[in-house]
Protein backbone atom coordinates (compact mmCIF):
# COMPACT_ATOMS: atom_id res chain seq x y z
CA UNK A 1 0.00 0.00 0.00
CA UNK A 2 1.39 3.44 -0.94
CA UNK A 3 1.89 6.07 1.77
CA UNK A 4 -0.89 8.22 0.29
CA UNK A 5 -3.33 5.29 0.18
CA UNK A 6 -2.41 4.32 3.72
CA UNK A 7 -3.00 7.90 4.90
CA UNK A 8 -6.42 7.92 3.21
CA UNK A 9 -7.29 4.59 4.82
CA UNK A 10 -6.25 5.84 8.25
CA UNK A 11 -8.17 9.08 7.73
CA UNK A 12 -11.33 7.20 6.75
CA UNK A 13 -10.98 4.87 9.73
CA UNK A 14 -10.64 7.92 11.99
CA UNK A 15 -13.86 9.30 10.54
CA UNK A 16 -15.57 6.02 11.35
CA UNK A 17 -14.17 5.96 14.88
CA UNK A 18 -15.58 9.47 15.32
CA UNK A 19 -18.91 8.29 13.91
CA UNK A 20 -19.04 5.25 16.19
CA UNK A 21 -18.08 7.07 19.37
CA UNK A 22 -20.15 10.19 18.90
CA UNK A 23 -23.32 8.86 17.31
CA UNK A 24 -22.59 9.60 13.64
CA UNK A 25 -22.72 7.36 10.62
CA UNK A 26 -26.35 6.33 10.94
CA UNK A 27 -26.27 5.23 14.59
CA UNK A 28 -28.41 7.15 17.03
CA UNK A 29 -29.39 7.23 20.66
CA UNK A 30 -32.44 5.41 21.95
CA UNK A 31 -35.88 6.84 21.40
CA UNK A 32 -38.89 6.52 19.16
CA UNK A 33 -36.92 6.92 15.94
CA UNK A 34 -33.93 4.93 17.12
CA UNK A 35 -35.70 1.86 18.42
CA UNK A 36 -33.91 -0.42 16.02
CA UNK A 37 -30.71 1.48 15.35
CA UNK A 38 -29.79 2.98 18.69
CA UNK A 39 -27.00 1.45 20.74
CA UNK A 40 -25.12 2.05 23.94
CA UNK A 41 -21.84 0.42 24.86
CA UNK A 42 -18.27 0.69 25.97
CA UNK A 43 -17.19 2.69 22.92
CA UNK A 44 -19.56 5.58 23.60
CA UNK A 45 -18.13 8.92 24.64
CA UNK A 46 -17.87 9.56 28.36
CA UNK A 47 -18.91 12.84 29.89
CA UNK A 48 -16.10 15.41 29.87
CA UNK A 49 -14.92 16.79 33.18
CA UNK A 50 -15.75 13.72 35.26
CA UNK A 51 -13.21 12.74 37.89
CA UNK A 52 -12.19 9.16 38.71
CA UNK A 53 -15.11 8.72 41.11
CA UNK A 54 -17.53 10.00 38.49
CA UNK A 55 -16.12 7.66 35.89
CA UNK A 56 -16.35 4.71 38.27
CA UNK A 57 -19.99 5.55 38.96
CA UNK A 58 -20.61 5.80 35.24
CA UNK A 59 -18.98 2.40 34.73
CA UNK A 60 -21.11 0.85 37.50
CA UNK A 61 -24.25 2.29 35.91
CA UNK A 62 -23.16 0.95 32.51
CA UNK A 63 -22.47 -2.47 34.04
CA UNK A 64 -25.90 -2.46 35.68
CA UNK A 65 -27.53 -1.57 32.36
CA UNK A 66 -25.60 -4.33 30.57
CA UNK A 67 -27.03 -6.90 32.97
CA UNK A 68 -30.51 -6.18 31.60
CA UNK A 69 -29.55 -6.67 27.94
CA UNK A 70 -30.82 -9.79 26.23
CA UNK A 71 -28.18 -12.15 24.85
CA UNK A 72 -28.14 -14.34 21.77
CA UNK A 73 -26.83 -17.90 21.89
CA UNK A 74 -23.59 -16.57 20.34
CA UNK A 75 -22.92 -14.00 23.11
CA UNK A 76 -20.01 -15.87 24.75
CA UNK A 77 -18.69 -16.77 21.30
CA UNK A 78 -18.61 -13.07 20.35
CA UNK A 79 -16.70 -12.19 23.51
CA UNK A 80 -14.21 -15.00 22.99
CA UNK A 81 -13.52 -13.71 19.48
CA UNK A 82 -12.92 -10.12 20.51
CA UNK A 83 -16.40 -8.75 19.87
CA UNK A 84 -17.02 -5.25 21.24
CA UNK A 85 -20.50 -5.54 22.70
CA UNK A 86 -23.06 -2.74 22.61
CA UNK A 87 -26.79 -2.41 23.28
CA UNK A 88 -28.90 -2.76 20.17
CA UNK A 89 -32.71 -2.86 20.48
CA UNK A 90 -32.35 -4.25 24.00
CA UNK A 91 -29.81 -6.91 22.98
CA UNK A 92 -26.09 -7.17 23.64
CA UNK A 93 -24.60 -7.35 20.14
CA UNK A 94 -21.09 -7.02 18.63
CA UNK A 95 -20.47 -3.69 16.90
CA UNK A 96 -17.12 -4.97 15.61
CA UNK A 97 -14.38 -7.50 16.31
CA UNK A 98 -10.57 -7.24 16.31
CA UNK A 99 -10.53 -6.07 12.69
CA UNK A 100 -11.38 -2.43 12.08
CA UNK A 101 -14.85 -1.50 10.91
CA UNK A 102 -13.55 -0.67 7.43
CA UNK A 103 -11.62 -3.95 7.20
CA UNK A 104 -14.81 -5.88 8.06
CA UNK A 105 -16.83 -3.84 5.57
CA UNK A 106 -14.36 -4.46 2.74
CA UNK A 107 -13.94 -8.13 3.65
CA UNK A 108 -17.70 -8.58 3.18
CA UNK A 109 -17.61 -6.83 -0.19
CA UNK A 110 -14.63 -8.93 -1.37
CA UNK A 111 -14.96 -12.25 0.50
CA UNK A 112 -17.53 -13.46 3.06
CA UNK A 113 -18.67 -12.46 6.57
CA UNK A 114 -20.95 -13.89 9.24
CA UNK A 115 -23.36 -11.60 11.07
CA UNK A 116 -25.33 -12.66 14.15
CA UNK A 117 -28.93 -11.54 13.54
CA UNK A 118 -30.54 -13.85 16.11
CA UNK A 119 -32.16 -10.85 17.78
CA UNK A 120 -34.63 -10.54 14.92
CA UNK A 121 -38.18 -11.85 15.31
CA UNK A 122 -38.94 -15.10 13.47
CA UNK A 123 -42.56 -16.18 13.14
CA UNK A 124 -44.51 -18.99 11.50
CA UNK A 125 -48.09 -18.35 10.41
CA UNK A 126 -50.14 -21.56 10.25
CA UNK A 127 -53.66 -22.42 9.11
CA UNK A 128 -55.65 -22.48 5.88
CA UNK A 129 -56.41 -18.74 6.21
CA UNK A 130 -52.75 -17.79 6.76
CA UNK A 131 -52.43 -15.90 3.43
CA UNK A 132 -55.62 -13.93 4.04
CA UNK A 133 -54.36 -13.14 7.56
CA UNK A 134 -50.98 -11.89 6.34
CA UNK A 135 -52.54 -9.82 3.58
CA UNK A 136 -54.72 -8.11 6.19
CA UNK A 137 -51.50 -6.74 7.71
CA UNK A 138 -49.04 -6.11 4.85
CA UNK A 139 -48.98 -4.54 1.38
CA UNK A 140 -47.55 -7.57 -0.46
CA UNK A 141 -49.42 -9.91 -2.77
CA UNK A 142 -48.68 -12.98 -0.64
CA UNK A 143 -51.15 -15.10 -2.61
CA UNK A 144 -49.07 -14.78 -5.78
CA UNK A 145 -45.86 -16.03 -4.16
CA UNK A 146 -44.69 -19.42 -5.38
CA UNK A 147 -43.75 -22.16 -2.93
CA UNK A 148 -40.59 -21.21 -1.02
CA UNK A 149 -40.54 -17.71 -2.52
CA UNK A 150 -40.29 -14.64 -0.30
CA UNK A 151 -40.72 -10.90 -0.62
CA UNK A 152 -39.88 -7.77 1.31
CA UNK A 153 -43.09 -6.20 2.58
CA UNK A 154 -44.38 -3.55 4.95
CA UNK A 155 -46.74 -3.63 7.91
CA UNK A 156 -48.81 -0.46 7.57
CA UNK A 157 -51.14 1.58 9.75
CA UNK A 158 -54.62 2.76 8.77
CA UNK A 159 -53.05 6.21 8.32
CA UNK A 160 -50.56 4.86 5.77
CA UNK A 161 -47.49 4.84 8.02
CA UNK A 162 -44.97 2.00 8.17
CA UNK A 163 -45.07 -0.12 11.33
CA UNK A 164 -42.13 -2.27 10.18
CA UNK A 165 -40.45 -3.80 7.15
CA UNK A 166 -40.25 -7.59 7.06
CA UNK A 167 -39.67 -10.59 4.81
CA UNK A 168 -42.59 -12.96 4.18
CA UNK A 169 -41.85 -16.39 2.69
CA UNK A 170 -44.52 -18.80 1.48
CA UNK A 171 -43.10 -22.23 2.30
CA UNK A 172 -44.20 -25.54 0.79
CA UNK A 173 -44.80 -26.94 4.28
CA UNK A 174 -48.13 -25.29 5.01
CA UNK A 175 -46.94 -22.15 6.80
CA UNK A 176 -45.61 -18.65 6.13
CA UNK A 177 -42.17 -17.82 7.50
CA UNK A 178 -41.82 -14.18 8.57
CA UNK A 179 -38.68 -12.33 9.72
CA UNK A 180 -39.04 -8.84 11.20
CA UNK A 181 -36.90 -6.32 13.06
CA UNK A 182 -35.60 -6.74 16.60
CA UNK A 183 -36.51 -3.22 17.67
CA UNK A 184 -40.08 -3.76 16.50
CA UNK A 185 -40.49 -7.29 17.91
CA UNK A 186 -42.83 -6.33 20.75
CA UNK A 187 -45.13 -4.09 18.71
CA UNK A 188 -45.09 -6.45 15.71
CA UNK A 189 -46.04 -9.48 17.80
CA UNK A 190 -48.74 -7.49 19.63
CA UNK A 191 -50.09 -6.19 16.31
CA UNK A 192 -50.24 -9.71 14.86
CA UNK A 193 -51.85 -11.11 18.03
CA UNK A 194 -54.58 -8.45 17.90
CA UNK A 195 -55.39 -9.34 14.29
CA UNK A 196 -55.19 -13.04 15.16
CA UNK A 197 -57.89 -12.58 17.82
CA UNK A 198 -60.11 -10.86 15.23
CA UNK A 199 -59.64 -13.69 12.75
CA UNK A 200 -60.36 -16.37 15.35
CA UNK A 201 -63.47 -14.50 16.51
CA UNK A 202 -64.66 -14.60 12.89
CA UNK A 203 -64.13 -18.37 12.80
CA UNK A 204 -61.09 -18.27 10.51
CA UNK A 205 -58.28 -20.83 10.67
CA UNK A 206 -54.94 -19.22 11.54
CA UNK A 207 -52.31 -19.53 14.28
CA UNK A 208 -49.00 -17.86 15.16
CA UNK A 209 -45.80 -19.54 16.30
CA UNK A 210 -42.99 -17.28 17.51
CA UNK A 211 -39.72 -19.15 17.00
CA UNK A 212 -36.86 -19.49 19.46
CA UNK A 213 -34.24 -20.17 16.79
CA UNK A 214 -30.88 -18.54 16.14
CA UNK A 215 -30.34 -16.64 12.88
CA UNK A 216 -27.04 -15.93 11.16
CA UNK A 217 -26.42 -14.04 7.92
CA UNK A 218 -23.58 -15.24 5.68
CA UNK A 219 -22.84 -12.47 3.19
CA UNK A 220 -20.36 -11.80 0.41
CA UNK A 221 -19.28 -12.89 -3.09
CA UNK A 222 -17.64 -16.12 -1.89
CA UNK A 223 -20.66 -17.18 0.22
CA UNK A 224 -21.91 -19.72 -2.31
CA UNK A 225 -18.54 -21.44 -2.58
CA UNK A 226 -18.19 -21.56 1.21
CA UNK A 227 -21.72 -22.78 1.92
CA UNK A 228 -21.85 -25.32 -0.90
CA UNK A 229 -19.17 -27.34 0.88
CA UNK A 230 -21.65 -28.00 3.68
CA UNK A 231 -24.74 -28.74 1.56
CA UNK A 232 -25.93 -31.79 -0.38
CA UNK A 233 -28.36 -29.60 -2.34
CA UNK A 234 -27.20 -27.52 -5.32
CA UNK A 235 -27.04 -23.93 -4.02
CA UNK A 236 -27.15 -22.55 -7.57
CA UNK A 237 -30.84 -23.52 -7.67
CA UNK A 238 -31.59 -21.30 -4.67
CA UNK A 239 -32.03 -17.84 -6.16
CA UNK A 240 -32.52 -14.45 -4.49
CA UNK A 241 -35.52 -14.38 -2.14
CA UNK A 242 -36.11 -18.13 -2.20
CA UNK A 243 -35.85 -20.46 0.76
CA UNK A 244 -35.32 -24.15 1.59
CA UNK A 245 -34.91 -26.47 4.55
CA UNK A 246 -31.51 -28.16 4.60
CA UNK A 247 -28.84 -29.85 6.65
CA UNK A 248 -25.92 -27.40 6.74
CA UNK A 249 -22.47 -28.72 7.68
CA UNK A 250 -24.14 -31.60 9.50
CA UNK A 251 -26.71 -29.44 11.33
CA UNK A 252 -30.24 -30.57 10.39
CA UNK A 253 -33.39 -28.47 10.38
CA UNK A 254 -31.86 -25.24 9.04
CA UNK A 255 -33.92 -22.86 6.92
CA UNK A 256 -31.68 -21.23 4.33
CA UNK A 257 -33.05 -18.10 2.64
CA UNK A 258 -31.06 -16.34 -0.08
CA UNK A 259 -31.31 -12.74 1.05
CA UNK A 260 -29.48 -10.25 3.25
CA UNK A 261 -28.89 -6.67 4.27
CA UNK A 262 -25.56 -5.91 2.60
CA UNK A 263 -26.27 -5.72 -1.13
CA UNK A 264 -24.07 -8.78 -1.68
CA UNK A 265 -25.04 -12.33 -2.51
CA UNK A 266 -25.85 -13.99 0.78
CA UNK A 267 -28.10 -16.17 2.89
CA UNK A 268 -29.78 -16.02 6.25
CA UNK A 269 -29.77 -19.34 8.08
CA UNK A 270 -32.31 -20.08 10.79
CA UNK A 271 -30.67 -22.71 12.97
CA UNK A 272 -31.53 -24.48 16.24
CA UNK A 273 -30.13 -22.53 19.21
CA UNK A 274 -28.20 -25.55 20.45
CA UNK A 275 -26.27 -25.88 17.17
CA UNK A 276 -25.56 -22.28 16.13
CA UNK A 277 -22.08 -22.10 17.72
CA UNK A 278 -21.15 -25.37 16.02
CA UNK A 279 -22.37 -24.14 12.63
CA UNK A 280 -20.60 -20.78 13.00
CA UNK A 281 -17.33 -22.51 13.92
CA UNK A 282 -17.59 -24.82 10.90
CA UNK A 283 -18.14 -21.85 8.58
CA UNK A 284 -15.13 -20.05 10.05
CA UNK A 285 -12.85 -22.97 9.19
CA UNK A 286 -12.79 -21.55 5.67
CA UNK A 287 -10.23 -18.73 5.47
CA UNK A 288 -12.64 -16.74 3.28
CA UNK A 289 -14.96 -16.25 6.26
CA UNK A 290 -14.70 -13.73 9.10
CA UNK A 291 -17.05 -12.43 11.77
CA UNK A 292 -18.53 -8.95 11.29
CA UNK A 293 -20.55 -6.67 13.54
CA UNK A 294 -23.26 -4.04 13.50
CA UNK A 295 -20.92 -1.26 12.36
CA UNK A 296 -20.08 -2.97 9.08
CA UNK A 297 -23.68 -4.11 8.65
CA UNK A 298 -24.87 -0.51 8.86
CA UNK A 299 -22.38 0.92 6.35
CA UNK A 300 -22.95 -2.02 3.97
CA UNK A 301 -26.74 -1.57 3.99
CA UNK A 302 -26.39 2.18 3.48
CA UNK A 303 -24.10 1.73 0.46
CA UNK A 304 -26.78 -0.67 -0.85
CA UNK A 305 -29.49 1.98 -0.36
CA UNK A 306 -31.44 -0.17 2.12
CA UNK A 307 -33.68 1.44 4.74
CA UNK A 308 -33.13 1.14 8.48
CA UNK A 309 -36.38 1.09 10.43
CA UNK A 310 -36.48 3.88 12.99
CA UNK A 311 -34.17 6.05 10.87
CA UNK A 312 -35.31 6.00 7.26
CA UNK A 313 -38.85 4.69 7.66
CA UNK A 314 -41.34 4.72 10.52
CA UNK A 315 -45.01 5.33 11.25
CA UNK A 316 -44.74 8.94 10.01
CA UNK A 317 -43.59 7.88 6.52
CA UNK A 318 -45.68 6.24 3.81
CA UNK A 319 -44.36 3.68 1.30
CA UNK A 320 -44.70 6.25 -1.48
CA UNK A 321 -42.69 8.91 0.37
CA UNK A 322 -40.06 6.26 1.11
CA UNK A 323 -39.88 5.22 -2.59
CA UNK A 324 -41.00 1.71 -1.63
CA UNK A 325 -43.98 1.54 -3.98
CA UNK A 326 -42.46 -1.59 -5.54
CA UNK A 327 -43.31 -3.51 -2.35
CA UNK A 328 -47.04 -3.00 -2.96
CA UNK A 329 -48.51 -5.82 -5.03
CA UNK A 330 -50.32 -4.75 -8.23
CA UNK A 331 -53.44 -6.68 -7.23
CA UNK A 332 -53.34 -5.06 -3.79
CA UNK A 333 -53.26 -1.59 -5.38
CA UNK A 334 -56.41 -2.43 -7.30
CA UNK A 335 -58.30 -4.07 -4.44
CA UNK A 336 -57.12 -1.48 -1.90
CA UNK A 337 -57.61 -3.99 0.91
CA UNK A 338 -54.48 -3.44 2.97
CA UNK A 339 -54.20 -1.07 5.97
CA UNK A 340 -53.83 2.55 4.85
CA UNK A 341 -54.65 1.79 1.21
CA UNK A 342 -57.06 4.72 0.93
CA UNK A 343 -54.16 7.05 1.72
CA UNK A 344 -51.28 5.19 0.08
CA UNK A 345 -52.77 4.23 -3.30
CA UNK A 346 -53.83 7.79 -4.31
CA UNK A 347 -50.30 8.98 -3.46
CA UNK A 348 -48.87 6.71 -6.17
CA UNK A 349 -50.45 8.83 -8.90
CA UNK A 350 -50.75 12.18 -7.15
CA UNK A 351 -47.16 12.09 -5.83
CA UNK A 352 -46.16 13.31 -2.39
CA UNK A 353 -44.81 16.53 -0.91
CA UNK A 354 -41.55 14.85 0.11
CA UNK A 355 -39.45 11.95 -1.10
CA UNK A 356 -36.59 9.77 0.18
CA UNK A 357 -33.41 10.39 -1.80
CA UNK A 358 -29.75 9.44 -1.76
CA UNK A 359 -27.05 12.06 -1.22
CA UNK A 360 -23.29 12.10 -1.79
CA UNK A 361 -20.85 14.66 -0.42
CA UNK A 362 -17.22 15.14 0.53
CA UNK A 363 -15.68 16.60 3.67
CA UNK A 364 -17.02 16.00 7.19
CA UNK A 365 -19.41 13.02 7.67
CA UNK A 366 -23.13 13.60 7.32
CA UNK A 367 -25.19 12.16 10.18
CA UNK A 368 -28.83 11.55 11.05
CA UNK A 369 -30.89 14.75 11.58
CA UNK A 370 -28.47 16.87 9.51
CA UNK A 371 -30.54 19.60 7.78
CA UNK A 372 -30.68 19.42 3.99
CA UNK A 373 -30.63 22.84 2.31
CA UNK A 374 -31.62 24.15 -1.10
CA UNK A 375 -28.92 25.94 -3.16
CA UNK A 376 -30.09 29.25 -1.65
CA UNK A 377 -29.84 27.92 1.91
CA UNK A 378 -33.48 27.12 2.70
CA UNK A 379 -34.15 24.00 4.80
CA UNK A 380 -35.88 21.51 2.49
CA UNK A 381 -35.39 18.25 4.39
CA UNK A 382 -33.40 16.15 6.81
CA UNK A 383 -30.85 13.33 6.64
CA UNK A 384 -32.09 10.06 8.13
CA UNK A 385 -28.90 7.96 7.75
CA UNK A 386 -25.37 8.84 6.75
CA UNK A 387 -21.79 7.54 6.82
CA UNK A 388 -18.45 7.74 5.04
CA UNK A 389 -18.51 5.07 2.32
CA UNK A 390 -15.51 2.72 2.59
CA UNK A 391 -15.99 1.66 -1.05
CA UNK A 392 -16.55 5.09 -2.61
CA UNK A 393 -14.25 7.11 -0.31
CA UNK A 394 -16.88 9.82 0.08
CA UNK A 395 -19.93 10.42 2.25
CA UNK A 396 -23.22 8.75 1.43
CA UNK A 397 -26.54 9.49 3.06
CA UNK A 398 -30.26 9.22 2.59
CA UNK A 399 -33.00 11.52 3.75
CA UNK A 400 -36.26 13.21 2.84
CA UNK A 401 -36.46 16.36 0.73
CA UNK A 402 -39.21 18.47 -0.81
CA UNK A 403 -40.26 16.62 -3.97
CA UNK A 404 -39.15 19.50 -6.20
CA UNK A 405 -35.53 18.79 -5.22
CA UNK A 406 -35.64 14.99 -5.51
CA UNK A 407 -34.33 14.53 -9.07
CA UNK A 408 -31.02 12.69 -9.36
CA UNK A 409 -28.14 15.06 -10.02
CA UNK A 410 -29.75 18.00 -8.19
CA UNK A 411 -27.16 20.12 -6.37
CA UNK A 412 -28.06 20.75 -2.74
CA UNK A 413 -26.31 21.46 0.55
CA UNK A 414 -26.12 19.77 3.95
CA UNK A 415 -25.51 21.69 7.15
CA UNK A 416 -22.61 20.08 9.01
CA UNK A 417 -21.34 21.80 12.17
CA UNK A 418 -23.26 24.95 11.20
CA UNK A 419 -21.53 25.11 7.82
CA UNK A 420 -23.16 24.47 4.43
CA UNK A 421 -21.43 21.63 2.57
CA UNK A 422 -22.20 20.85 -1.09
CA UNK A 423 -24.13 17.61 -1.72
CA UNK A 424 -25.69 15.97 -4.77
CA UNK A 425 -28.86 13.91 -5.04
CA UNK A 426 -27.77 10.44 -6.15
CA UNK A 427 -29.55 7.31 -7.30
CA UNK A 428 -29.46 4.34 -4.95
CA UNK A 429 -27.90 1.89 -4.43
CA UNK A 430 -24.69 3.88 -4.15
CA UNK A 431 -22.69 0.67 -4.71
CA UNK A 432 -24.14 -1.83 -7.24
CA UNK A 433 -25.87 -4.83 -5.64
CA UNK A 434 -24.87 -8.43 -6.42
CA UNK A 435 -28.01 -10.45 -5.67
CA UNK A 436 -28.00 -13.92 -7.26
CA UNK A 437 -30.77 -14.47 -9.80
CA UNK A 438 -29.49 -17.69 -11.36
N, C-alpha and C positions, 0 to 999 in steps of 0.2 A: 504494500500500500504506500502511495506517495505521501510526502509530508503534508501537502495541501489536502489530499483526500482524508488523511487521518485527522487533520484539524477540523475539517467539516463534520466528520463522524463524531468527534468529541463534542463539537459545538451543538450538534443535533441532540446528542445524548443529554447534554446539559439542559437543553430546552425541555426535554422530556422529564428530567429529574425535577425541574422547576414546576412542570405541569402536574406531576404526580404528588409533589409535596404541598403544593399550594392550591390544588383544586382546579387546575387547568386541564386542557386536553380532553374535554368531554366528561370528566368526572365531576360530581357535585356533592354537596353536603346532603344530609337527609332532609326529607320534607316531601310535600305532595308531588312535586315534579321530579324528585330524585329517588323515588321509592325503589326503582330497580337499579339505578346507576350509582347511587351514593355509597361511599365507603368511609370507614374510619379505621385507622390502624397505626402501627408503629412508625410508618414513614410520614405521618402527617406533621405539619409544623407545630412546634410547641409555642406557648405564649411567651413573647419577649419580656424580659425583665423579671422573670421568676427566679428566685433563689433556689438553693439545693432542696430546702424543705418543700417549697412549692412544686418543684419538679417531682419530688418523691410522692407528694400527694396526687399529682396529676397521673403518675405512673400507677399508683394504687387504684385510682378511679378507672383508668384504662383497663387494668387487670380485672377489676370487678365487672366492667362492661363485657370484656372478652368471655367471661364465664357464662354469660347469658346467650352467646352466639351459638346457633345451631352448627353442627359439624357433619360433613359428608363422611362416607365410609373411607375416603382417601385422606382424611385430615392428617393422621399420623404419617402417612406416606409422603404427603406434601412437606411436612416439617423435616422428615428424614432426608429429603432431597433438596433442602435449602429454600423451601418456599417461604416467601414473606407474606404472612397472613394478615388480611384486613377484613373489616366487616362489609358485607355486600348483601343487601336485602335481608339482613338478619342472620346471615350465614358467615362463618369464618372461611374465607376463600383465599387462594394464593394470587397476589397481584403480579408477582414475578418470581423467578428462581435465581440461581447463581448467575446465569447469563443476563446481560443487560436487556432492557425492554426492547431496544432496537434490534439486538441480536436475535431475540425470540421472534420478533415480527418478521425479520428477513428470512429466518430459518423456515418459518411457515410458508412464506411465499416461494422459497426455493426447494424445500425438502418436505418435512412432515412433522407436525406437532400434535400433542395430546392435550386437550383442555378438559378439566373436570367441570361438567355442567349438571351434576347430580342434584343441585339445588332447585332445578326447574321442576315444574309440576307436570307429572305424567298421569294421564287419565284414560281409562277405557270406558266407552259408552256401549252398553249392551241393549238387546231387545229389538223386536221387529220394527219399532217406531224410532230407532236411533237416528236415522237420517233426518226424519221430520223434526226430531228434537234438536239436532245440531243446527239445522237450517232456521230454527226459530231464534237462534242466538247469534249466528254469524252471517256474513255477506256472501260466502262462497256457495257455489252450486255443488253441494256435496253429492247429490244424486247422480251427477254426471261423471264422478270419479270412477275410474276402473279399479278392479281389485288390486290392492297393494299400491295404489297411487295416492299421493298426498298433495296438499296445496297450502300455501300461506293464506291465512284469512284473518278477519278482524271481528272481535266481539264489539258490538255497537250499542249505544244507548238510544232511547226513543228520541233524543234531541240530536242524534247524528254524531255524537262524540265517540271516540275510540276507547273502549274499556281495556283492551289488550290486543296484541297480535299473537297469533298462535298457528301451529301447524296441525292440520287435520288429515289423517290418513285413513282411507277406507280399506281395511284388511279383508282377506278372503276367509277369515275365521269367525265371522259373525259379529264383529265389533269394530268400532271406530277407535283409533289410537290418537290421542290429542296431547301435544306438548305445548305448555304455556309458560310465561315468565315467572321467575321466582318471586319478584317483588309484588306480583299481582296474584300470587297463589291463593291468599285468603279471600280476596274479593271475587276472584274467578270461581273458586269452588263454591262460595256462598251464592253467587249469581246462578251457577248451574243447578245447585240444590233447590233454589227457589223455583226455577223453571221445571225441574224434575217433579216437585210437589204438584205443580199445576197440571202436568201431563198425567200423573198418576190419578189425580182427582177426576180427570176427564176419561179415565179408564184406558189410557194408552200404555203400551208395553215398552218401557225403557228403564234402565238402571245405570248407575254410575259406580265405577270402581277406581279409587285413587290409589295409584301404585306406589309401592315402597321399593323401587328399583334404583340402582345407580345409573348414571348416564355420562358417557364420555364422548367427546367429539375428537375425531382423528382427521386432521385437515392438512392439505398441502398436495403438491403435484405428484409426490411419490407415494401417496396414501394407497392407491390401488395395488401397487407392487408389494408394499409392506403387508397389507391386509390379505391379499390373495394367498400368501404363504400359509395363512391360518384358516383357510376356507376350502371346503370341498366344492362348493358352488362356484360357477364362473361369474366373477364380479363384473365383468364387462356387460353382462345382461341386466345389471342393476343400474338404471339410469337415474338422472337427477330427479329428486322428489318421488322415488319409488322405495319400497320397503320390503323386507323379507325376514322371516325367522331363520336363524342359522346357529350352528355350533362354531364358535370363533376361538381358534387356538385351544381347542379342547374344552371350552366352556359352553355347555348347551343352554338353550333357551334364551339366546340373545336376539333382540330385534335390531336389525341393521337398516338404517334409513339413509339414503344418499342425499345429504343436505348439509347445511352448516351456516356459519355466521361470519365467514372470512372472505368470501368471494372466490375461494379456491375449491377444487374438487375435494370432497370430503364425505365422511359419514358421521352419524351419531349412533352410538351403540347403547341400547338399553340392556343392562346386564344385572343378574342377581347380585345383591349387596355382598353376599359372602364370597363372590368370585371376582369382584372388580379389581382388587389389588393384584391378584394373580394375572388377570388379563392385561392390566397396564404394564406389569413387569415383563410379560412375554412380548408385548409390542415394543418395549424399550430395548429389547435385545438387539433389534436392528439399529445400526448406527445412523440410519436416516432419521430416526425418531427422537424427539426431545419433548420435555414437558414445557408448557407455556401457561401463562397466567392471564388475569383479567386485563392487565395493561395492554398486552399485545392483542388480545381479543378485541378491545375497544378500538385501537388504531386500525386493525385489519378491517373491522366492519365499517368504519368510517370511510376508509379508502374505497370500499366496495359500495358505498352509498346506501348502506342499510340503516334503518331507523332503530333507535334505542328508546324503548318505552319509558316514559317519564321525562325524557329530554325532547325528543323530536316528534312524538305523538302522545296524546293523552285525551282525556274526556272533553277538552276544550277544542280539539282539532277534529275535523271531519276527514274521511278518506279522500275527498276531492281536494281539499286544501293541502293534504299531505302527499299529493300526487300518487295515491295508491288506488286509483280507480280500477286498475287492472285486477285487483283482488275481488272485485264484485262480479259475480257470474252474470252473463248476458241474460239468462232466463230470470235471474233474481231482479235485474233492473226492470224487466217487463212486468213481472208479477208484483213487484214492490211489497214483498211480504217478509222483509227482514227489519229488525229494529232500526228506526230512524230513516227508513226508506223515503218517506214523504219529504224529508229535508234533503237527504243525500242525492237522490236521483235527479231532482230538478237542477241541482248544482252542476251536474255533469254537462248540461247544455248551456246553462246560464253563466257558468264560470263563478269564481269566488273572488272576494275582495283581496285575499292574500294567498300566497302559494309557497310551498317548500321548495327551496332551490339549493344548489351547491355553490360554494364560493372558494376561490383560491386567492392567496395573497402571499407576500413575502414579508420579512421583518419579524416583529414579535408575535408569539402565538396568539391565535384568536380563541377565546374560550366561550363557554355557555353564558348567555345573557349579555354578550357584547352587542351594543347598538349597531345596527346597519344603517348607513346614511346614503342619501341620494348624492349625486355629484355636487349639488349646491349646499350640502350639509344638513338637510332635513332628515329626521329619523323616520325611516320607512319600514323598519323591521328589527328583528333580534335573532342573534345566533343561538341555536339550540344545542349544537355539538361542534367541537373544533379541536384540532391537534396538528402538530407538525407531521407531515407525511414522510415516513422513512423511505418510501420508494421514490417519491417525486421530489424530495428535498425542498419542499415549500409547504406552506400552511394550507390545510383543507378544512372546510367547515360546511355545515348546512344550517339553514335557518328559514324563517318566514319573512317574506317581503311583500309590499303592495304589488298586486298583480301586474301593474304597469311596468315594473322593473324586473320582471321574472324571466325575460328572454335571455337565452344563453349568449354570452359575449358582452352583456351590459356592464359598463364600468360603474362601480359603486365605491363606497368607502366603508370601513369598519372603524369604530372608535376604540382604540386600545390605549389604556393609560392616559385617557383624555386627549389623545392625539388621533387625527384622522389618517388612516392608512389605506392606500388604494387596494381594491379588491375587484375581482371579476366574477360574474355569474358563470358557472361552469356546469356542463352536463355531468350527470352521475351515471355509473360509477366513475370515480376519479381514476382508478386503476382497473383495467379490463378484468372481468370475471372469467373464471375457467371452469364453469359447471360442466359436468360430463353428460352429454346427450346421446351417446352411443356412436 
